[in-house]
Amino acid sequence: MNIQYDVATDLLYLRFDDRKQEVVNRRVSDDIVLDLGDDGKIVGIEILDASTHLDLTQVLPVEHAASV
């Protein structure tokens, strides 16, 4: 799993499958977008305004990851 956080846009991205594949974006709420892979399984989750929804200290290391 790969976790990326962009401080400037407050966007958290969780990637579960690192294989190169086309994905379809499916917005499930105003702030959550799912990336669905070739087989329809979730390969990534994008969380907008992440700091308002999550305690990022529980998700990220002390240093924030590079921009998405």
DODRENSE-659832 format. One record per residue (C-alpha): residue number from 0; x, y negated, z negated. Coordinates in steps of 0.1 Angstrom, whole numbers. Each point is the difference from the previous one (the first is absolute). Layout:
! residues N
R   nr      X      Y      Z
R  NUM      X      Y      Z
...
This chain:
! residues 68
R   nr      X      Y      Z
R    0      0      0      0
R    1     12    -35      8
R    2    -12    -31    -19
R    3      5    -35     14
R    4    -10    -33    -15
R    5      1    -34     17
R    6      1    -27    -27
R    7     -8    -28     25
R    8    -32     16     12
R    9     -8     20    -32
R   10     -4     31     21
R   11      7     35    -13
R   12      4     28     24
R   13      1     37     -9
R   14     11     24     27
R   15     -5     37     -6
R   16     11     15     33
R   17     31    -14     17
R   18     -4     18     32
R   19     -3    -22     31
R   20    -36      1     11
R   21    -28    -23     12
R   22    -23    -11    -28
R   23    -35    -14     -1
R   24     -7    -28    -25
R   25    -32      4    -20
R   26     -9    -29    -23
R   27    -18     14    -30
R   28     -4    -33    -19
R   29     11    -36      3
R   30     34      9    -15
R   31      6     36      9
R   32     10     14     35
R   33      6     37      6
R   34     23     12     27
R   35    -13     33     14
R   36     24     23     19
R   37     -5     23     30
R   38    -18     26    -20
R   39    -23    -25    -18
R   40     19      2    -33
R   41     11    -31    -19
R   42     36     -8      7
R   43      1    -34    -15
R   44    -19    -25    -22
R   45      3    -38      3
R   46    -11    -20    -30
R   47     -4    -37      5
R   48      2    -24    -30
R   49     17     29    -17
R   50      9    -19    -32
R   51    -36     -7     -7
R   52    -10     37      2
R   53     30     18    -15
R   54     26     -4    -27
R   55     29      0     24
R   56     25      7    -27
R   57    -16     35     -2
R   58      4      6     37
R   59     32    -17     10
R   60     36      2    -13
R   61     12    -31    -19
R   62     13    -14     32
R   63    -27     -5     27
R   64      5     19     32
R   65      8    -18     33
R   66    -28    -15     21
R   67    -24     22     19
